[in-house]
Amino acid sequence: MFNINEELKKLPNKPGVYIMRDKDDNILYVGKAVILKNRVRQYFRKNNKTARIEKMVSLIDHFEYIVTDNEAEALILECNLIKKNMPKFNVLLKDDKTYPYIKIDIKSDYPNVFITRRFQNDGAKYFGPYANSGAAKEMLDFIKSRFQIRQCKKFKSNQRPCLNYHIKKCLAPCVGYVSKDEYRKQIDQIIMLLEGKTKEIIRELDKEIVELAEKQEYEKAAILRDKKIAIERISEKQKVSNINEKAIDVIGIAKNELSICIEMFFVRNSKMIGREHYFFENSNELTENETLSEFIKQYYINKIDLPNKIMLPEEIEDIQLIQSLLSDKADKKIEFKIPQKGEKLRFIEMANNNAKITLNNRTKEKEDIVLKLKEVLNLEKLPRKIESFDISNISGEYMVAGMCVAKDGVINKNLARRFKIKTVFTQDDPKCMEEVVTRRIKHSVENPKGAFGTLPDVIFADGGITQMRAIQRAIDKYDVYIPIFGMVKDDKHSTKKLIDKNKNEIELDENLMNFITNMQDEVHRIAIEYNRKLRDKDTTKSKLDGIKGIGEKKKQELLKKFGSVEGIKKADILEISEVKGITEELARKIKKELL
């Protein structure tokens, strides 16, 4: 048996990673320590902890640790273990996005320019990342419209040029119409454009235009003039600051009661080439600094393409260690900066403001519903996950239940569930409700990472006090607390009110009433549709499957044409015999059996 106090004494005075586990061996939390003994012991001392950490510590059954040679190794291992195991109490960056880059295969004799999402150390030149794939495509389209480079994916010699040559979009290197040096000159100009060195390109173009004009090659000069104007326009369009930096990432952050948003600006050569944002839930349990620190580690540690500078709104934990680690990895100096004034501070403020706007736009309507429900229902915590249940049956047969789930004020149809009643054999809706809710709670208690996820913060019963009491009996079987409210309908079967366990009616404004009505309608729909599906399946099975000569394939063809068994009944023999595989004789048999 694992004795925490005894194991704490064995912790070494070395750097490493610690892993907290619950009684079922699920990983609760992964952390890094400069000195394992000091860091792990802190969790079990009676000092001030956040509510999240207090809850995590209460679930710890045992822990393990991995000793590393230094703190940098511990940091990398921590990030990899978090990414692999997604522990419940860690700040998690759920980022499976791959960003587009513009790639130039400069090792080729006649390089191509194209978009890729795979950044490799293959000697090619990469420009990006473009957080918006549309921005990368726009730049590529501009390059291909203004530079006569090959557009074929695979280069091979040909006897005659393709259409792109005739419409002046390619110099046809495949048939030897352009030398390697002349073609390379275009590639060099494209590289300068992508690096933001537009002044150098303009100077080169001006020189070429003068030379062509002196030779009276006015048509060629006009083409270069148009290219020059286009480059000047796209350069001006992209310029967003006077910061003279090759590559910087600017990070802003905003928080409300529901979520934290981190906003990233990708700036390359004073040009904004894209933006991205990330949301972290349960923000009432997280600090902005904690979220920012974990985000930085998880986002950058395993990244190949790194900027020269990362601008942050505030100092974070391990900033010097992360900076040193990233610099060694990229083989170049990478700096973290916390701007205090000037243009760089303006950029941080812009990122923070955008994070705030993005967060407000995402959560405004949902936030109102969740916050209002917490207030009117007098709840201890935000009702971020609400579940509702409804029973459906026909005179005690085809007994089923539906479950509807709302996350952060929005009904999530992907989380809906359906149940067949297994232990009740007569028409008894309360007993059916008790069975279903018991089964549902059991799923989360035994496996909180399973298909049902965590327990709900609130349960709405489709019905009055009888259904609420049935749900309470189910909850009482487990050591959990979940508030219950009843959604009561009027004589016209419309949502009338919400009641608590003492039958007190709860005053709701129009928005909350609409939300409750939508939940009740949705859970009713789920239950009714499942009931109908079982009935239709049973009817189909009993009527068609008993007819000799009708296999699964012919049955499906019949139902496809007529929609249902009732549709087949109404059809005449000639119509039925038109179905693939159905003879007139078999059609007569079907009609006879279905009468």
C-alpha positions, 0 to 999 in steps of 0.5 A, spaced: 500 500 500 502 506 498 503 511 504 504 518 502 508 520 508 513 515 507 514 516 500 515 524 501 521 522 505 524 518 499 524 524 494 530 526 492 534 533 492 534 533 484 530 535 478 525 531 475 517 530 473 512 528 478 506 525 476 499 525 481 495 519 480 488 517 483 485 511 486 484 508 479 491 510 477 488 515 472 493 521 471 491 527 475 497 532 474 504 532 471 509 537 474 516 539 473 520 541 479 527 544 480 528 540 486 523 534 487 523 533 494 521 541 495 516 541 490 512 535 491 512 536 499 508 543 498 502 539 495 501 536 502 502 542 507 497 546 510 498 552 506 494 556 501 492 553 495 487 554 489 481 551 489 483 547 483 489 544 487 485 543 493 481 539 489 486 535 486 490 534 492 484 531 495 484 525 489 491 523 490 492 516 492 499 515 490 504 519 486 511 517 482 516 521 479 522 521 474 529 524 475 532 528 470 539 530 469 537 538 469 531 542 469 531 543 462 530 536 461 524 536 466 521 541 462 521 537 456 519 531 459 513 535 463 510 538 456 511 531 452 507 527 458 502 533 458 500 532 451 500 525 451 496 524 457 492 530 457 491 530 465 485 533 468 488 538 472 493 541 468 492 547 463 491 543 456 493 546 450 488 542 445 492 544 438 492 539 433 493 545 427 498 545 422 499 552 419 501 553 412 508 555 410 510 558 403 516 553 401 521 554 395 525 548 394 532 552 392 536 546 391 532 545 385 535 547 378 528 551 377 525 552 384 517 551 385 514 556 390 508 552 393 504 552 400 505 546 405 503 545 412 509 540 413 515 544 416 522 540 415 529 541 415 530 539 408 534 545 406 528 549 403 526 556 404 520 556 408 516 563 410 510 563 415 507 560 419 500 563 416 495 562 421 490 564 415 491 559 409 487 564 405 493 569 406 498 564 404 494 563 398 493 570 396 500 571 397 502 565 392 497 567 387 500 574 387 507 571 386 504 566 380 501 572 377 507 577 377 513 572 376 514 567 371 515 561 375 514 554 373 507 552 376 507 544 375 508 540 381 513 535 378 519 538 373 521 534 367 524 536 360 518 537 355 519 538 347 514 543 347 511 548 353 505 548 356 499 553 356 502 557 362 508 559 357 503 562 352 499 566 357 506 569 359 505 565 366 512 561 365 518 562 362 518 554 360 524 552 363 522 545 361 524 546 354 530 550 355 527 557 354 530 560 360 537 559 363 538 557 370 541 564 372 535 568 369 530 563 372 534 564 379 533 571 378 526 571 379 526 566 385 531 571 388 526 577 388 521 572 390 525 571 396 526 578 398 519 579 397 517 574 402 522 577 407 520 584 406 526 586 402 521 590 397 526 596 397 531 592 394 526 589 389 524 596 387 531 598 386 532 592 381 526 593 377 527 600 376 534 599 374 531 594 369 526 598 366 531 604 365 535 599 361 529 596 357 527 603 355 534 605 353 533 599 348 526 601 346 523 594 349 517 598 351 513 592 352 517 588 357 519 595 361 511 596 361 511 589 364 516 590 369 513 597 371 506 593 373 510 588 377 513 594 381 506 597 382 503 591 384 509 589 389 509 596 392 501 595 393 502 589 397 508 591 401 504 597 403 497 593 405 501 588 409 505 593 413 503 594 420 508 597 424 515 600 424 518 594 428 524 592 425 524 585 427 525 579 422 520 574 426 516 576 432 510 572 435 506 577 439 501 574 445 495 577 448 490 574 454 483 576 456 479 572 462 472 572 464 468 567 468 467 562 463 474 562 459 481 565 458 483 567 451 490 567 448 491 571 442 497 570 437 499 575 432 504 572 427 509 578 425 514 577 419 518 583 417 513 588 420 508 584 416 502 581 419 501 574 416 496 571 421 493 571 427 490 565 432 487 564 438 486 559 443 481 558 449 482 555 456 475 553 460 474 553 467 478 560 468 475 561 475 480 556 477 486 558 473 490 565 473 492 568 467 499 568 469 499 560 470 495 559 463 500 563 459 506 560 462 503 553 461 501 555 454 508 558 452 511 551 454 506 547 451 506 551 444 513 552 443 517 546 446 516 541 440 515 547 435 521 547 429 520 554 426 521 559 432 521 566 431 526 571 434 522 574 439 516 572 443 513 578 446 508 577 452 504 581 456 507 579 463 513 575 466 512 568 466 514 562 470 521 559 468 522 564 462 529 564 462 529 557 462 524 556 456 528 562 453 535 558 453 532 551 451 529 554 445 535 558 443 539 552 444 534 548 440 533 553 434 541 554 434 539 562 434 538 567 440 530 567 442 528 572 446 522 573 451 520 581 451 515 584 456 514 591 453 514 597 457 513 602 452 513 604 445 511 601 438 512 594 442 507 595 447 502 598 442 502 591 439 501 587 446 495 592 447 492 590 441 493 583 442 490 584 449 484 588 446 483 582 440 483 577 445 478 580 449 473 582 443 474 574 441 472 572 448 466 576 449 464 575 442 464 567 443 461 567 450 457 573 451 450 570 450 452 563 453 455 567 459 449 571 460 445 564 460 450 561 465 451 567 470 443 568 470 442 561 471 447 561 477 444 567 480 436 565 479 437 557 481 442 560 487 447 555 485 454 554 488 458 554 482 456 555 475 452 551 471 457 549 465 454 542 464 446 541 464 443 535 463 436 533 462 432 527 462 425 524 459 422 518 458 418 515 452 413 509 452 407 506 448 403 503 454 409 500 457 412 498 451 418 500 447 420 504 454 426 508 452 429 515 455 433 521 452 438 525 455 440 532 452 446 536 454 448 543 454 455 546 455 456 553 457 449 555 455 448 551 448 445 545 447 450 540 444 447 535 440 453 530 440 453 529 447 446 527 447 445 519 449 439 514 448 437 509 453 433 502 453 430 501 459 432 494 462 430 493 469 422 496 469 417 492 465 411 495 466 409 503 465 412 506 471 416 513 469 419 514 475 422 508 476 425 508 469 427 515 470 431 512 476 434 507 472 437 511 467 440 516 471 443 511 476 446 508 469 448 515 467 452 517 474 455 510 474 458 512 467 462 518 470 463 515 477 467 509 474 470 513 468 470 520 468 474 520 461 469 516 458 463 517 453 459 521 458 465 525 461 464 529 467 458 529 472 453 535 470 453 541 474 445 541 474 440 536 472 433 538 469 427 533 469 422 533 464 416 533 469 415 535 476 416 533 483 415 525 482 421 525 477 425 529 481 425 525 487 426 519 482 433 522 480 434 524 487 434 517 489 439 515 483 444 520 485 443 518 493 446 511 491 453 515 489 457 520 494 456 526 489 451 532 489 447 535 483 442 540 484 435 538 481 430 542 478 423 540 474 421 543 467 413 543 468 409 543 462 402 546 461 395 543 459 398 545 452 404 541 453 408 548 453 414 549 458 410 553 463 415 553 469 421 551 473 421 548 480 425 546 485 425 540 490 420 544 494 415 545 489 417 553 489 416 556 482 423 560 479 422 566 476 425 566 469 426 572 464 425 571 457 432 568 455 432 563 460 425 561 459 427 560 452 433 556 454 429 551 458 424 550 453 429 549 448 432 543 453 425 540 454 423 540 447 430 537 445 430 532 450 423 530 448 425 529 441 431 525 443 426 520 447 420 520 442 425 519 436 428 513 439 422 510 441 419 511 434 425 508 431 425 502 435 417 501 434 419 502 426 424 497 427 420 492 430 414 493 425 419 492 419 422 486 422 415 482 424 412 484 417 417 483 412 422 478 415 417 473 416 416 473 408 419 467 405 424 470 399 425 476 402 432 477 404 436 483 407 437 486 400 430 486 398 427 488 404 432 494 404 430 495 396 423 495 398 423 500 404 428 505 400 422 505 394 416 505 399 419 509 405 415 504 410 411 497 411 405 502 410 408 504 404 408 497 401 401 496 403 398 501 399 402 500 393 399 495 388 402 488 385 405 492 379 409 497 383 412 492 388 414 488 382 418 494 379 423 493 385 429 490 383 429 482 385 422 482 386 418 478 381 410 478 380 409 472 384 413 475 390 410 481 389 403 477 390 406 474 396 408 480 399 401 483 398 398 477 401 402 477 408 402 484 409 394 484 409 
